[in-house]
Amino acid sequence: MSKRRYQISVLESGHSGIFLYEFCLSTLLEDESEMAYSIQERTDDLLDLKKGESMYFQPVRDLKESKGIILRIA
């Protein structure tokens, strides 16, 4: 399995603050959350990231105001 590791920063609607998560690809494939499904839709973009690069994504696909950033850390 890939050794890629990522950090996610998410601003959740209705909350004050930014939540940080860390994951690897195997964790993402086992997760059944809305955020995981949103990331899985962008798997090609995720795999193209080089260490230190980031991309935007929408953690809750039905909420336009949901905002997230994925950073590849390893």
N, CA, C and O atoms as a printed pandas DataFrame, in Angstrom:
     atom_number atom_name residue_name chain_id  residue_number  x_coord  y_coord  z_coord
0              1         N          MET        A               1    0.844   -1.187    0.000
1              2        CA          MET        A               1    0.000    0.000    0.000
2              3         C          MET        A               1    0.886    1.247    0.000
3              4         O          MET        A               1    2.036    1.204    0.437
4              5         N          SER        A               2    0.358    2.310   -0.475
5              6        CA          SER        A               2    1.076    3.575   -0.566
6              7         C          SER        A               2    1.484    4.098    0.813
7              8         O          SER        A               2    0.784    3.896    1.806
8              9         N          LYS        A               3    2.624    4.768    0.847
9             10        CA          LYS        A               3    3.095    5.389    2.095
10            11         C          LYS        A               3    2.698    6.867    2.170
11            12         O          LYS        A               3    3.105    7.579    3.088
12            13         N          ARG        A               4    1.907    7.316    1.204
13            14        CA          ARG        A               4    1.467    8.715    1.219
14            15         C          ARG        A               4    0.639    8.996    2.475
15            16         O          ARG        A               4   -0.178    8.178    2.896
16            17         N          ARG        A               5    0.872   10.172    3.059
17            18        CA          ARG        A               5    0.087   10.604    4.228
18            19         C          ARG        A               5   -0.390   12.029    3.956
19            20         O          ARG        A               5    0.295   12.828    3.318
20            21         N          TYR        A               6   -1.585   12.316    4.460
21            22        CA          TYR        A               6   -2.216   13.604    4.196
22            23         C          TYR        A               6   -2.752   14.207    5.489
23            24         O          TYR        A               6   -3.073   13.498    6.443
24            25         N          GLN        A               7   -2.839   15.519    5.491
25            26        CA          GLN        A               7   -3.491   16.231    6.591
26            27         C          GLN        A               7   -4.636   17.021    5.968
27            28         O          GLN        A               7   -4.480   17.650    4.921
28            29         N          ILE        A               8   -5.780   16.977    6.627
29            30        CA          ILE        A               8   -6.963   17.694    6.145
30            31         C          ILE        A               8   -7.314   18.783    7.136
31            32         O          ILE        A               8   -7.353   18.547    8.344
32            33         N          SER        A               9   -7.569   19.972    6.625
33            34        CA          SER        A               9   -8.079   21.075    7.426
34            35         C          SER        A               9   -9.497   21.351    6.944
35            36         O          SER        A               9   -9.725   21.552    5.752
36            37         N          VAL        A              10  -10.450   21.360    7.876
37            38        CA          VAL        A              10  -11.851   21.533    7.502
38            39         C          VAL        A              10  -12.482   22.606    8.368
39            40         O          VAL        A              10  -12.346   22.586    9.592
40            41         N          LEU        A              11  -13.166   23.535    7.736
41            42        CA          LEU        A              11  -13.986   24.519    8.438
42            43         C          LEU        A              11  -15.408   24.001    8.369
43            44         O          LEU        A              11  -16.020   23.984    7.302
44            45         N          GLU        A              12  -15.929   23.582    9.503
45            46        CA          GLU        A              12  -17.270   22.993    9.530
46            47         C          GLU        A              12  -18.305   24.059    9.851
47            48         O          GLU        A              12  -18.153   24.824   10.804
48            49         N          SER        A              13  -19.341   24.100    9.057
49            50        CA          SER        A              13  -20.415   25.071    9.224
50            51         C          SER        A              13  -21.047   24.939   10.606
51            52         O          SER        A              13  -21.341   23.831   11.056
52            53         N          GLY        A              14  -21.252   26.060   11.271
53            54        CA          GLY        A              14  -21.889   26.052   12.583
54            55         C          GLY        A              14  -20.910   25.862   13.722
55            56         O          GLY        A              14  -21.309   25.903   14.886
56            57         N          HIS        A              15  -19.634   25.653   13.415
57            58        CA          HIS        A              15  -18.621   25.476   14.450
58            59         C          HIS        A              15  -17.626   26.632   14.371
59            60         O          HIS        A              15  -17.377   27.179   13.297
60            61         N          SER        A              16  -17.077   26.985   15.493
61            62        CA          SER        A              16  -16.054   28.027   15.477
62            63         C          SER        A              16  -14.698   27.344   15.548
63            64         O          SER        A              16  -14.307   26.839   16.601
64            65         N          GLY        A              17  -14.003   27.326   14.468
65            66        CA          GLY        A              17  -12.682   26.722   14.440
66            67         C          GLY        A              17  -12.484   25.805   13.256
67            68         O          GLY        A              17  -13.410   25.475   12.516
68            69         N          ILE        A              18  -11.255   25.415   13.115
69            70        CA          ILE        A              18  -10.864   24.527   12.030
70            71         C          ILE        A              18  -10.462   23.195   12.633
71            72         O          ILE        A              18   -9.729   23.148   13.620
72            73         N          PHE        A              19  -10.936   22.128   12.047
73            74        CA          PHE        A              19  -10.636   20.794   12.530
74            75         C          PHE        A              19   -9.559   20.177   11.650
75            76         O          PHE        A              19   -9.616   20.296   10.426
76            77         N          LEU        A              20   -8.581   19.519   12.260
77            78        CA          LEU        A              20   -7.489   18.880   11.534
78            79         C          LEU        A              20   -7.599   17.370   11.653
79            80         O          LEU        A              20   -7.878   16.841   12.729
80            81         N          TYR        A              21   -7.380   16.686   10.550
81            82        CA          TYR        A              21   -7.390   15.235   10.510
82            83         C          TYR        A              21   -6.142   14.788    9.764
83            84         O          TYR        A              21   -5.644   15.515    8.905
84            85         N          GLU        A              22   -5.638   13.622   10.074
85            86        CA          GLU        A              22   -4.521   13.044    9.339
86            87         C          GLU        A              22   -4.946   11.661    8.864
87            88         O          GLU        A              22   -5.604   10.926    9.600
88            89         N          PHE        A              23   -4.574   11.302    7.638
89            90        CA          PHE        A              23   -4.973    9.997    7.117
90            91         C          PHE        A              23   -3.985    9.491    6.079
91            92         O          PHE        A              23   -3.177   10.248    5.540
92            93         N          CYS        A              24   -4.068    8.203    5.814
93            94        CA          CYS        A              24   -3.350    7.564    4.713
94            95         C          CYS        A              24   -4.407    6.938    3.802
95            96         O          CYS        A              24   -5.587    6.906    4.149
96            97         N          LEU        A              25   -3.992    6.452    2.662
97            98        CA          LEU        A              25   -4.961    5.925    1.695
98            99         C          LEU        A              25   -5.750    4.739    2.224
99           100         O          LEU        A              25   -6.947    4.633    1.959
100          101         N          SER        A              26   -5.107    3.846    2.967
101          102        CA          SER        A              26   -5.837    2.677    3.475
102          103         C          SER        A              26   -6.948    3.098    4.434
103          104         O          SER        A              26   -8.030    2.511    4.425
104          105         N          THR        A              27   -6.690    4.107    5.257
105          106        CA          THR        A              27   -7.713    4.620    6.168
106          107         C          THR        A              27   -8.876    5.218    5.379
107          108         O          THR        A              27  -10.040    5.012    5.723
108          109         N          LEU        A              28   -8.557    5.947    4.337
109          110        CA          LEU        A              28   -9.581    6.585    3.514
110          111         C          LEU        A              28  -10.492    5.552    2.857
111          112         O          LEU        A              28  -11.702    5.760    2.771
112          113         N          LEU        A              29   -9.927    4.451    2.398
113          114        CA          LEU        A              29  -10.714    3.427    1.714
114          115         C          LEU        A              29  -11.653    2.691    2.662
115          116         O          LEU        A              29  -12.683    2.174    2.232
116          117         N          GLU        A              30  -11.313    2.638    3.941
117          118        CA          GLU        A              30  -12.144    1.944    4.932
118          119         C          GLU        A              30  -13.230    2.846    5.520
119          120         O          GLU        A              30  -14.207    2.355    6.085
120          121         N          ASP        A              31  -13.062    4.154    5.390
121          122        CA          ASP        A              31  -13.966    5.128    6.003
122          123         C          ASP        A              31  -15.240    5.256    5.172
123          124         O          ASP        A              31  -15.186    5.250    3.943
124          125         N          GLU        A              32  -16.374    5.370    5.838
125          126        CA          GLU        A              32  -17.655    5.520    5.141
126          127         C          GLU        A              32  -18.325    6.859    5.459
127          128         O          GLU        A              32  -19.549    6.974    5.396
128          129         N          SER        A              33  -17.529    7.857    5.796
129          130        CA          SER        A              33  -18.092    9.174    6.100
130          131         C          SER        A              33  -18.306    9.972    4.816
131          132         O          SER        A              33  -17.744    9.645    3.771
132          133         N          GLU        A              34  -19.107   11.000    4.904
133          134        CA          GLU        A              34  -19.351   11.882    3.766
134          135         C          GLU        A              34  -18.042   12.516    3.295
135          136         O          GLU        A              34  -17.809   12.644    2.093
136          137         N          MET        A              35  -17.189   12.911    4.240
137          138        CA          MET        A              35  -15.915   13.526    3.875
138          139         C          MET        A              35  -15.053   12.533    3.089
139          140         O          MET        A              35  -14.418   12.918    2.107
140          141         N          ALA        A              36  -15.021   11.283    3.498
141          142        CA          ALA        A              36  -14.238   10.266    2.784
142          143         C          ALA        A              36  -14.776   10.070    1.366
143          144         O          ALA        A              36  -13.995    9.957    0.422
144          145         N          TYR        A              37  -16.084   10.030    1.210
145          146        CA          TYR        A              37  -16.663    9.892   -0.127
146          147         C          TYR        A              37  -16.291   11.077   -1.011
147          148         O          TYR        A              37  -16.000   10.908   -2.196
148          149         N          SER        A              38  -16.300   12.264   -0.439
149          150        CA          SER        A              38  -15.937   13.463   -1.175
150          151         C          SER        A              38  -14.484   13.384   -1.656
151          152         O          SER        A              38  -14.177   13.746   -2.792
152          153         N          ILE        A              39  -13.604   12.912   -0.787
153          154        CA          ILE        A              39  -12.184   12.783   -1.151
154          155         C          ILE        A              39  -12.005   11.662   -2.175
155          156         O          ILE        A              39  -11.229   11.809   -3.119
156          157         N          GLN        A              40  -12.711   10.552   -1.999
157          158        CA          GLN        A              40  -12.588    9.425   -2.923
158          159         C          GLN        A              40  -12.964    9.821   -4.346
159          160         O          GLN        A              40  -12.414    9.275   -5.302
160          161         N          GLU        A              41  -13.889   10.757   -4.499
161          162        CA          GLU        A              41  -14.264   11.246   -5.827
162          163         C          GLU        A              41  -13.101   11.957   -6.508
163          164         O          GLU        A              41  -13.076   12.086   -7.732
164          165         N          ARG        A              42  -12.141   12.415   -5.712
165          166        CA          ARG        A              42  -10.992   13.161   -6.248
166          167         C          ARG        A              42   -9.697   12.367   -6.094
167          168         O          ARG        A              42   -8.625   12.954   -5.948
168          169         N          THR        A              43   -9.788   11.050   -6.125
169          170        CA          THR        A              43   -8.622   10.190   -5.897
170          171         C          THR        A              43   -7.469   10.505   -6.845
171          172         O          THR        A              43   -6.321   10.560   -6.404
172          173         N          ASP        A              44   -7.733   10.710   -8.111
173          174        CA          ASP        A              44   -6.653   11.012   -9.057
174          175         C          ASP        A              44   -5.915   12.284   -8.655
175          176         O          ASP        A              44   -4.685   12.318   -8.664
176          177         N          ASP        A              45   -6.664   13.330   -8.303
177          178        CA          ASP        A              45   -6.039   14.591   -7.864
178          179         C          ASP        A              45   -5.214   14.368   -6.596
179          180         O          ASP        A              45   -4.116   14.908   -6.454
180          181         N          LEU        A              46   -5.753   13.572   -5.685
181          182        CA          LEU        A              46   -5.083   13.278   -4.421
182          183         C          LEU        A              46   -3.749   12.569   -4.678
183          184         O          LEU        A              46   -2.724   12.935   -4.103
184          185         N          LEU        A              47   -3.772   11.558   -5.542
185          186        CA          LEU        A              47   -2.563   10.789   -5.832
186          187         C          LEU        A              47   -1.519   11.612   -6.590
187          188         O          LEU        A              47   -0.325   11.325   -6.503
188          189         N          ASP        A              48   -1.958   12.627   -7.329
189          190        CA          ASP        A              48   -1.032   13.483   -8.076
190          191         C          ASP        A              48   -0.275   14.468   -7.187
191          192         O          ASP        A              48    0.746   15.017   -7.602
192          193         N          LEU        A              49   -0.771   14.697   -5.958
193          194        CA          LEU        A              49   -0.105   15.652   -5.072
194          195         C          LEU        A              49    1.297   15.164   -4.711
195          196         O          LEU        A              49    1.506   13.991   -4.405
196          197         N          LYS        A              50    2.239   16.087   -4.755
197          198        CA          LYS        A              50    3.587   15.801   -4.281
198          199         C          LYS        A              50    3.701   16.297   -2.846
199          200         O          LYS        A              50    2.906   17.134   -2.419
200          201         N          LYS        A              51    4.667   15.800   -2.101
201          202        CA          LYS        A              51    4.862   16.204   -0.713
202          203         C          LYS        A              51    4.929   17.727   -0.630
203          204         O          LYS        A              51    5.689   18.367   -1.356
204          205         N          GLY        A              52    4.121   18.297    0.266
205          206        CA          GLY        A              52    4.069   19.750    0.446
206          207         C          GLY        A              52    3.021   20.447   -0.399
207          208         O          GLY        A              52    2.749   21.627   -0.177
208          209         N          GLU        A              53    2.423   19.757   -1.363
209          210        CA          GLU        A              53    1.375   20.351   -2.197
210          211         C          GLU        A              53    0.012   20.147   -1.547
211          212         O          GLU        A              53   -0.174   19.245   -0.730
212          213         N          SER        A              54   -0.933   20.999   -1.923
213          214        CA          SER        A              54   -2.272   20.923   -1.336
214          215         C          SER        A              54   -3.332   21.111   -2.413
215          216         O          SER        A              54   -3.042   21.521   -3.537
216          217         N          MET        A              55   -4.569   20.798   -2.037
217          218        CA          MET        A              55   -5.712   21.004   -2.925
218          219         C          MET        A              55   -6.940   21.307   -2.080
219          220         O          MET        A              55   -7.035   20.902   -0.921
220          221         N          TYR        A              56   -7.863   22.016   -2.676
221          222        CA          TYR        A              56   -9.139   22.303   -2.029
222          223         C          TYR        A              56  -10.118   21.185   -2.324
223          224         O          TYR        A              56  -10.019   20.516   -3.353
224          225         N          PHE        A              57  -11.073   20.984   -1.412
225          226        CA          PHE        A              57  -12.161   20.049   -1.667
226          227         C          PHE        A              57  -13.362   20.472   -0.832
227          228         O          PHE        A              57  -13.253   21.318    0.055
228          229         N          GLN        A              58  -14.495   19.877   -1.126
229          230        CA          GLN        A              58  -15.747   20.183   -0.423
230          231         C          GLN        A              58  -16.101   18.984    0.447
231          232         O          GLN        A              58  -16.612   17.990   -0.069
232          233         N          PRO        A              59  -15.840   19.049    1.778
233          234        CA          PRO        A              59  -16.051   17.914    2.669
234          235         C          PRO        A              59  -17.486   17.391    2.704
235          236         O          PRO        A              59  -17.710   16.187    2.827
236          237         N          VAL        A              60  -18.445   18.289    2.596
237          238        CA          VAL        A              60  -19.858   17.886    2.539
238          239         C          VAL        A              60  -20.367   18.342    1.175
239          240         O          VAL        A              60  -20.590   19.531    0.946
240          241         N          ARG        A              61  -20.543   17.397    0.290
241          242        CA          ARG        A              61  -20.839   17.733   -1.107
242          243         C          ARG        A              61  -22.137   18.492   -1.284
243          244         O          ARG        A              61  -22.287   19.222   -2.264
244          245         N          ASP        A              62  -23.083   18.346   -0.366
245          246        CA          ASP        A              62  -24.375   19.021   -0.479
246          247         C          ASP        A              62  -24.363   20.443    0.078
247          248         O          ASP        A              62  -25.325   21.187   -0.113
248          249         N          LEU        A              63  -23.297   20.825    0.758
249          250        CA          LEU        A              63  -23.210   22.159    1.373
250          251         C          LEU        A              63  -22.111   22.966    0.705
251          252         O          LEU        A              63  -20.926   22.713    0.920
252          253         N          LYS        A              64  -22.506   23.937   -0.105
253          254        CA          LYS        A              64  -21.519   24.751   -0.810
254          255         C          LYS        A              64  -20.591   25.499    0.145
255          256         O          LYS        A              64  -19.459   25.823   -0.215
256          257         N          GLU        A              65  -21.066   25.774    1.359
257          258        CA          GLU        A              65  -20.240   26.523    2.304
258          259         C          GLU        A              65  -19.215   25.651    3.034
259          260         O          GLU        A              65  -18.390   26.180    3.779
260          261         N          SER        A              66  -19.247   24.335    2.840
261          262        CA          SER        A              66  -18.241   23.486    3.485
262          263         C          SER        A              66  -16.924   23.635    2.724
263          264         O          SER        A              66  -16.898   23.568    1.495
264          265         N          LYS        A              67  -15.838   23.835    3.459
265          266        CA          LYS        A              67  -14.533   24.107    2.867
266          267         C          LYS        A              67  -13.483   23.215    3.491
267          268         O          LYS        A              67  -13.486   22.988    4.700
268          269         N          GLY        A              68  -12.588   22.712    2.665
269          270        CA          GLY        A              68  -11.511   21.875    3.181
270          271         C          GLY        A              68  -10.271   21.986    2.313
271          272         O          GLY        A              68  -10.345   22.319    1.131
272          273         N          ILE        A              69   -9.131   21.701    2.923
273          274        CA          ILE        A              69   -7.849   21.686    2.222
274          275         C          ILE        A              69   -7.152   20.378    2.598
275          276         O          ILE        A              69   -7.118   19.993    3.767
276          277         N          ILE        A              70   -6.605   19.714    1.603
277          278        CA          ILE        A              70   -5.825   18.497    1.832
278          279         C          ILE        A              70   -4.370   18.825    1.516
279          280         O          ILE        A              70   -4.063   19.353    0.447
280          281         N          LEU        A              71   -3.485   18.512    2.445
281          282        CA          LEU        A              71   -2.049   18.740    2.297
282          283         C          LEU        A              71   -1.347   17.391    2.348
283          284         O          LEU        A              71   -1.559   16.616    3.281
284          285         N          ARG        A              72   -0.519   17.106    1.358
285          286        CA          ARG        A              72    0.269   15.870    1.428
286          287         C          ARG        A              72    1.477   16.116    2.320
287          288         O          ARG        A              72    2.263   17.029    2.069
288          289         N          ILE        A              73    1.624   15.302    3.361
289          290        CA          ILE        A              73    2.697   15.511    4.328
290          291         C          ILE        A              73    3.803   14.457    4.225
291          292         O          ILE        A              73    4.884   14.663    4.777
292          293         N          ALA        A              74    3.572   13.361    3.553
293          294        CA          ALA        A              74    4.627   12.344    3.354
294          295         C          ALA        A              74    4.345   11.557    2.095
295          296         O          ALA        A              74    5.108   10.656    1.746
